[in-house]
Amino acid sequence: MRRWKRETYRGGTSAPLVVHWPNGVASRGGVRRQYAHLIDLAATVLDVLAIEPPASIKGYPQTAIHGVSLAHTFDDPHAPTRRHTQYFEMIGHRAIDHDGWRAVCPWPGPSFAEAPVPFSSPISAQALRDLDDHGWELYDMANDPPENHDLAAQHPDKLSELIALWYVEAGRYQVLPIDANGIARMLAERPRLRKPTERYTYRPGTHTVPQFNGPRLNNRPHSITADAAIADPGSEGVLMCQGSIVGGWTFFVKDGCLHHSHNYVRRRVFTVSSHEPLPAGRHELRYEFEPTGEPEIFAGKGAPGRSQLYVDGVLVAQVEMPYTTPVAFNPGGLHCGANPRSPVVDAYVAPFAFTGRLHTVVIDVSGELITDTDAEMATAMAHQ
């Protein structure tokens, strides 16, 4: 199918679905091609369980279920779909499916290379008028599922019908006004499981913190301090990490030395490492990031900065990072004492749990950093 995530062509909105219900589905190994959408799953579960969705929960009115059940297709591969219309909107990129026809309006362009403006550019009123006049494409999904043949010129009446229907659906489901500023959406503060603070304390053996509920570290000075005991003859493992193999950071001990690696969206890994093994005993192991410039968000680059390691308050290693991850470490949450999912870097195999005694890890986003002399920084740089 055409294109990919973040866009509303079929390649960006399609995913496989496997239904497994041995006691409820007689068919085995079949394929269903009826049109369905993610919002239909809740309606399907309620349907097969014969549950009416409550109008209110604890006195709070509930939004009506938007999906339709697809349970009628389980044992009838030829049953007609019950979903006839579905709108899409993703950071200004729009589409609508209706009875076998599909209209798509790409924004900011058919591809990043061909777009006249950068990703996340807002859509002005004039740009929206121009898009609605000339920017929509039309596809016959029964005969052209990959969306290879734009039929907008051949069927202008059908295209006008679908554009109007998109606005009807957008109004019904509170999509308007169209907001194409994806960067602002990603940077916006979200509800958190805990109140925002400048110091976050974590302990091993606790649950992974979801990605938008931990401290935001991108483009700001911060420190990560582990209170850890190194065994004799040595300990290793992850002290704290965030993200996954496609991007994130990890603070860990390996081969006796302390390391911090920043995985820049799987394109490049910046690592700072101590040059001498950690001695046995209880230590304060600290990482600091100090920005040395401004981020270039629209170029896909976060703030450059100084990456430093400290052992018991002494600077032991330093590297300069020319850029960092600009917005968020996605996907993957924040975890203390191990890297339970895909490893953030190839330097170890997950979960790489810390084998010493890890008491706490504190992440501080107050901006308070250790002040180092030029001589201390020069010595730390000499060992990298």
C-alpha positions in Angstrom: 0.0 0.0 0.0 1.0 3.6 -0.6 3.1 5.6 1.8 3.5 5.1 5.6 2.8 6.3 9.1 1.9 9.9 9.8 0.0 10.0 6.5 -3.6 9.1 5.7 -2.9 7.1 2.5 -3.8 3.4 3.1 -0.2 2.7 3.8 -0.3 5.0 6.8 -3.7 3.8 8.1 -3.7 0.0 7.5 -2.6 -2.7 9.9 -3.3 -6.5 10.2 -5.9 -7.7 12.7 -6.0 -11.3 14.1 -9.1 -12.4 15.8 -8.6 -15.4 18.1 -11.7 -16.8 20.0 -11.7 -20.6 19.8 -15.0 -20.9 21.7 -16.8 -18.2 19.8 -15.6 -18.3 16.2 -16.2 -21.5 14.2 -14.1 -20.5 11.2 -10.4 -21.2 11.3 -7.6 -19.6 9.2 -9.9 -17.4 7.1 -9.4 -13.9 5.7 -12.0 -11.2 5.9 -11.8 -8.2 3.6 -14.7 -6.1 4.9 -13.8 -2.5 5.7 -13.3 -2.0 9.4 -11.6 0.6 11.6 -9.8 0.5 15.0 -12.8 2.2 16.7 -14.9 -0.9 15.7 -13.0 -3.1 18.1 -14.7 -1.8 21.3 -18.1 -2.1 19.6 -17.3 -5.7 18.6 -16.3 -6.8 22.1 -19.4 -5.3 23.6 -21.5 -7.0 20.9 -20.1 -10.5 21.4 -20.5 -10.1 25.2 -24.0 -8.8 24.9 -23.1 -5.7 26.9 -24.9 -2.4 26.5 -22.4 0.5 27.0 -23.4 2.6 30.0 -24.7 6.1 29.4 -22.7 7.3 32.5 -20.0 6.0 34.8 -19.9 7.3 38.4 -22.2 10.2 37.4 -20.0 11.2 34.3 -21.8 11.0 31.0 -20.0 8.8 28.5 -19.4 9.6 24.8 -21.4 7.3 22.5 -19.5 4.4 21.0 -18.5 5.5 17.5 -17.6 2.1 16.1 -19.8 -0.6 14.7 -19.5 -4.3 15.4 -17.7 -6.6 12.9 -18.7 -9.8 14.7 -21.2 -10.6 11.9 -18.2 -11.3 9.7 -16.6 -14.0 11.9 -18.6 -16.8 10.4 -19.7 -15.2 7.2 -16.7 -14.2 5.0 -19.2 -12.6 2.5 -21.2 -10.5 4.9 -21.4 -6.9 3.8 -19.4 -4.4 5.8 -21.4 -2.2 8.2 -18.9 0.6 8.1 -19.7 2.7 5.1 -17.9 6.0 6.0 -14.7 6.7 7.9 -12.8 10.0 8.0 -9.0 10.4 8.7 -6.9 13.4 9.9 -3.3 13.2 10.9 -1.4 16.5 11.5 -3.3 18.2 8.6 -3.1 15.1 6.3 -6.7 14.2 5.5 -8.7 11.3 3.9 -12.1 9.8 3.8 -13.4 6.3 2.8 -17.0 6.0 1.6 -18.6 3.0 0.0 -15.6 1.9 -1.9 -14.3 5.4 -2.9 -11.4 7.1 -1.2 -10.4 10.8 -1.2 -7.0 11.9 0.2 -5.6 15.4 0.7 -1.8 15.2 1.5 -0.2 17.9 3.7 2.4 19.4 3.5 2.9 17.5 0.2 2.8 14.1 -1.5 6.2 13.4 0.2 8.7 15.3 2.4 11.0 15.9 -0.5 8.3 17.3 -2.7 6.5 19.4 0.0 6.7 23.2 -0.5 6.8 23.8 3.2 8.4 21.7 6.1 6.5 19.1 8.1 4.4 20.6 10.9 3.8 23.8 9.0 0.4 25.3 10.0 -2.4 25.5 7.3 -3.5 29.0 6.7 -7.0 29.8 5.7 -5.8 30.5 2.1 -3.8 27.3 2.0 -6.8 25.3 3.2 -9.0 26.9 0.4 -6.3 26.0 -2.2 -6.1 22.5 -0.9 -9.8 22.0 -1.1 -9.8 23.4 -4.6 -6.8 21.5 -6.0 -5.2 19.3 -3.4 -7.5 16.3 -3.1 -7.0 12.9 -4.9 -9.6 10.3 -5.6 -9.2 6.5 -5.7 -11.5 3.6 -6.6 -10.6 1.2 -3.8 -12.4 -1.8 -5.4 -10.1 -1.7 -8.4 -7.1 0.2 -7.1 -6.4 -0.7 -3.4 -2.7 0.6 -3.6 -4.0 4.1 -4.6 -1.9 4.2 -7.8 -4.4 5.9 -10.1 -5.8 9.3 -9.1 -9.3 9.7 -10.6 -10.0 13.2 -9.4 -10.0 14.7 -12.9 -12.3 11.9 -14.3 -14.9 12.1 -11.4 -15.0 15.6 -10.1 -18.6 15.2 -8.8 -17.7 12.2 -6.7 -14.6 14.0 -5.4 -16.7 17.1 -4.4 -19.2 14.7 -2.6 -16.4 13.1 -0.6 -14.8 16.5 0.3 -18.1 17.7 1.6 -18.6 14.5 3.5 -15.2 14.8 5.1 -16.3 18.2 6.6 -19.5 16.7 7.8 -17.6 13.9 9.6 -15.0 16.3 10.9 -17.6 18.5 12.4 -19.4 15.6 13.9 -16.3 14.2 15.6 -14.7 17.6 16.7 -11.8 17.5 14.2 -12.1 21.1 13.3 -10.2 23.4 13.2 -7.6 21.5 11.3 -4.3 21.6 13.3 -1.2 20.7 11.3 1.3 21.7 13.9 2.6 18.3 14.9 5.7 19.6 16.7 3.6 21.7 19.0 1.3 18.7 19.7 4.2 16.5 20.6 5.8 19.2 22.9 2.5 20.1 24.6 2.3 19.1 28.3 0.0 16.1 28.9 -1.8 14.8 32.0 0.7 13.0 34.2 0.4 10.2 36.7 2.3 12.3 39.2 2.7 16.0 39.7 5.5 17.7 37.8 8.6 18.4 39.9 12.2 19.1 39.5 13.5 15.9 41.1 12.2 12.4 40.2 13.3 9.5 42.4 13.1 5.9 41.0 13.8 2.5 42.4 14.6 -0.9 40.8 11.9 -3.5 40.5 9.1 -0.9 39.8 7.0 -0.6 36.7 8.1 1.2 33.6 7.0 4.8 33.5 5.0 5.6 30.3 6.9 7.8 28.0 4.9 11.0 28.5 4.6 10.6 32.3 8.3 10.9 33.2 10.5 14.0 33.2 11.1 15.7 29.9 14.8 15.7 29.2 15.1 16.8 25.6 16.9 20.1 25.0 17.3 21.0 28.7 20.1 20.6 31.3 19.6 17.6 33.5 21.3 15.1 35.7 20.8 11.4 36.4 22.3 10.2 39.7 22.4 6.6 40.9 23.1 5.5 44.4 24.6 2.1 43.7 26.9 -0.5 45.3 29.4 -2.2 43.2 30.2 -5.8 44.2 33.7 -7.4 44.3 34.8 -8.5 41.7 32.4 -6.2 39.9 28.8 -5.4 38.9 27.2 -4.5 35.6 23.8 -3.7 34.1 21.5 -0.8 33.4 21.0 1.8 36.1 18.3 3.8 34.2 17.1 3.9 30.6 14.4 5.4 28.4 13.3 4.4 24.9 14.2 1.5 22.7 16.4 0.4 19.9 14.9 3.0 17.6 15.9 5.9 20.0 16.5 6.7 23.6 19.2 6.8 26.2 20.8 4.4 28.7 22.9 4.8 31.8 24.8 1.6 32.6 27.8 -0.2 33.9 29.6 -2.7 31.6 33.1 -4.2 31.7 33.6 -2.5 35.0 33.2 1.0 33.6 30.4 3.6 33.7 28.7 4.5 30.4 25.9 6.8 29.1 24.7 6.3 25.5 22.3 8.6 23.6 20.7 6.8 20.7 19.7 9.4 18.1 16.7 7.8 16.3 18.9 4.8 15.3 21.0 7.0 13.1 23.9 7.6 15.5 24.8 6.7 19.0 26.8 9.1 21.2 28.5 7.4 24.2 30.6 8.7 27.0 32.5 6.2 29.1 34.8 6.2 32.2 38.3 5.0 31.4 38.9 3.2 34.7 36.8 0.4 36.3 34.6 1.4 39.2 36.0 0.2 42.6 33.9 -2.0 44.8 31.7 -0.3 47.3 28.9 2.2 47.4 29.1 5.1 45.0 27.3 8.1 43.6 27.3 7.6 39.8 26.1 10.6 38.0 25.5 11.7 34.4 25.0 15.3 33.3 23.8 16.9 30.1 24.5 20.6 29.6 23.2 22.2 26.3 25.7 24.2 24.4 23.4 25.5 21.7 19.9 25.8 20.5 17.8 22.9 19.0 17.0 22.9 15.3 13.6 21.2 15.6 12.5 21.5 12.0 15.9 20.1 10.9 15.3 17.1 13.2 18.0 18.0 15.6 17.9 18.6 19.3 20.2 20.8 21.3 23.9 20.1 21.1 25.6 19.6 24.5 28.2 18.4 26.8 27.8 14.8 28.0 29.6 14.1 31.3 30.1 11.3 33.8 31.0 11.7 37.5 31.9 9.2 40.1 31.5 10.4 43.7 31.4 14.0 42.5 34.6 13.8 40.4 34.4 14.3 36.6 35.7 11.2 34.9 34.6 11.5 31.3 33.2 14.0 28.8 32.2 14.1 25.2 30.6 16.8 23.0 27.4 15.8 21.2 26.7 17.9 18.0 23.0 17.2 18.3 20.5 15.2 20.3 17.0 13.8 19.9 14.8 16.8 19.3 11.3 16.1 20.7 10.7 12.8 22.5 12.2 9.3 22.9 9.5 7.2 21.2 8.5 4.4 21.7 9.5 3.1 25.1 9.1 4.3 28.7 11.5 5.0 31.5 12.8 2.0 33.5 15.1 1.7 36.6 17.6 -1.1 37.1 17.1 -2.9 33.7 16.3 -2.5 30.1 13.2 -4.8 29.9 12.3 -4.2 26.2 14.4 -3.9 23.1 17.9 -2.7 24.2 18.5 1.0 23.6 22.0 0.2 22.3 23.7 -2.8 20.8 26.3 -2.7 23.6 24.3 -5.2 25.7 21.5 -7.7 25.5 18.2 -6.9 27.2 17.2 -6.9 30.0 20.7 -6.4 31.3 19.5 -6.0 34.9 22.0 -4.3 37.3 23.8 -7.0 39.3 25.0 -4.8 42.1 22.8 -3.1 44.7 20.9 -0.2 43.3 19.2 1.9 45.9 17.8 4.9 44.0 18.2 6.8 40.8 17.3 10.5 40.8 16.6 12.5 37.7 17.0 16.2 38.2 15.6 18.7 35.7 16.1 21.8 37.8 19.1 22.9 35.7 21.6 22.7 38.6 24.8 21.1 37.4 28.2 20.6 38.8 30.6 23.4 37.8 33.9 22.0 36.4 37.2 23.8 35.8 38.7 24.0 32.4 41.5 21.7 33.6 39.0 19.1 34.9 37.2 19.1 31.6 40.4 18.9 29.6 41.5 15.9 31.6 38.1 14.2 31.1 38.2 14.8 27.3 41.8 13.5 27.0 40.6 10.0 27.9 37.8 9.8 25.3 
